Amino acid sequence: MTENTGLQKAAILMLAMGETEAAEVMKFLGPREVLKLGAAMATMKNVPHEQVVDTLDDFRDQVAAASTVGLDSDEYIRQVLTKALGDDKASVLLSRILGGKDASGIESLKWMDSNSVAELIRNEHPQIIATILVHLERDQACEILGNFTDRLRNDVVLRIATLDGVQPAALRELNDVLTKLLSGNENIKKSSLGGVRAAAEILNFMSGEQEGSVMDNIKNYDNDMAQKIMDEMFVFDNLIDIDDRGIQLLLREVQSEMLIIALKGASQELRDKIFKNMSARAGEMMREDLESKGPVRLSEVETQQKQILQIVRRLADEGQIVLGGKGEDSFV
């Protein structure tokens, strides 16, 4: 029997635990996680009993009597997502997983894949695109920008950086573009979205080449703004500012091969900080692996560093580590 992936195991667990409990779990997941997990659940048909038992070893007693896991997973998924997310959000996700009615509005964009969102908005005015992207998760916004031409991407990020808020009139205009927006309430207050911080957070997810092109464009527009954005960005070398406990937490989340490649482009000071937060044996092995590693393309080094930074930001968002160096703005 093929060994299950972590996603498959999670899908089997969700199918086995019951609608109410599964719905409670779903509430703690983000749109991208729900999409991946829901899609995996939809592929689970007639899950063998021994596969369930093998996957849920800690829950063997609870699922031992189950014999219908996956037999009618479409309806099960529909019930779970509706309970967890409500009718509107669930219908959007179900339309992608199982096939169903379309939904609209910026909220629905969070549940769509980035390529589809890019196709939907690429022909809109750059200011409209910028206003849409600041409502989305930063990594999704970055993926969407990656589908644009350099010229459009540079223009949109510049507009994000100079956006100091979204007026109700602008939200109503977006309502015409996307059919439905966050709220049609006339009393809605100005949304404090966009600006230097938002641009920096999106740039943190970009590849080195795209980031360089965007920053060059912003420098040509306003060099002081470009510097402010750079000051807000958390780059790989900033790991030196994380305390030892934070580094140790990070190392538990990062695969050795990923770290080796990322450290190829790191300063000796940062390397030493990483090594000292490992066991003596692990640190020595990492040094040897790093020394024996042949030349690595800069693009590959940047890719691995970006992935590690995504883990850093997740840990920071969860409150497990503190990103130092920016005073009161250290918490992100």
Secondary structure, DSSP 8 states (H G I E B T S, - for coil): -----HHHHHHHHHHHH-HHHHHHHHTTS-HHHHHHHHHHHHT--S--HHHHHHHTGGGHHHHTT---TTTTHHHHHHHHHHHHH-HHHHHHHHIIIII-----SHHHHTTS-HHHHHHHHTTS-HHHHHHHHTTS-HHHHHHHHTTS-HHHHHHHHHHHHH---B-HHHHHHHHHHHS--S---TT---B---SHHHHHHHHTTS-HHHHHHHHHHHHHH-HHHHHHHHHH---GGGGGGS-HHHHHHHHHHS-HHHHHHHHTTS-HHHHHHHHHTS-HHHHHHHHHHHHH-----HHHHHHHHHHHHHHHHHHHHTTSS---SSGGGG--
